[in-house]
Amino acid sequence: MNLSYLVQINRLPGNEDIELPRKMSELASGFDLYAAVEEEVVLMPGERKLIPTGFAIAMPAGLEAQIRPRSGLAFKFGITCLNTPGTIDADYRGEIKVLLINLGQEPFAIKRNERIAQMVFQIVPEVELKQVDRLSETVRGAGGFGHTGRH
């Protein structure tokens, strides 16, 4: 079953030269996002900055957009998204921005119209939370971080 959703996109004034999000291959799940910085931005090692993309979106209820790192930037330069995945809610109408951090060893320059992250759309189920006095038992129980051992 192939679900399809209409997401409206609005290029913000002054960003006519910025690429709109797009998939880089036929079966890609993410839309690449481009930097709408006015001038080159340098991220020093350990530094984080909020990078504009030059567009806003309107999604139908039941969807979210997740902002995720680009694997090539992460592997080659240590550039990743802080707060990953970043969630864009269906009722948000402001500019999409990407919170980047440099975990690498060298300064990293971000140029206008450079691919900086990806946006993946996800279905958000309708969930109702119900308070109870006791939860059902499982084999795992309350076993958390590392409960199954190192190997």
HELIX and SHEET records of a PDB file:
HELIX    1   1 SER A   71  PHE A   77  1                                   7    
SHEET    1   A 2 GLN A   8  ARG A  11  0                                        
SHEET    2   A 2 PHE A  55  ALA A  58 -1                                        
SHEET    1   B 4 PHE A  31  TYR A  34  0                                        
SHEET    2   B 4 ARG A 115  ILE A 123 -1                                        
SHEET    3   B 4 LEU A  63  ARG A  68 -1                                        
SHEET    4   B 4 GLY A  86  ILE A  88 -1                                        
SHEET    1   C 2 VAL A  41  LEU A  43  0                                        
SHEET    2   C 2 PHE A 108  ILE A 110 -1                                        
SHEET    1   D 3 ARG A  48  PRO A  52  0                                        
SHEET    2   D 3 LYS A  97  ASN A 102 -1                                        
SHEET    3   D 3 ILE A  79  CYS A  81 -1                                        
END                                                                             
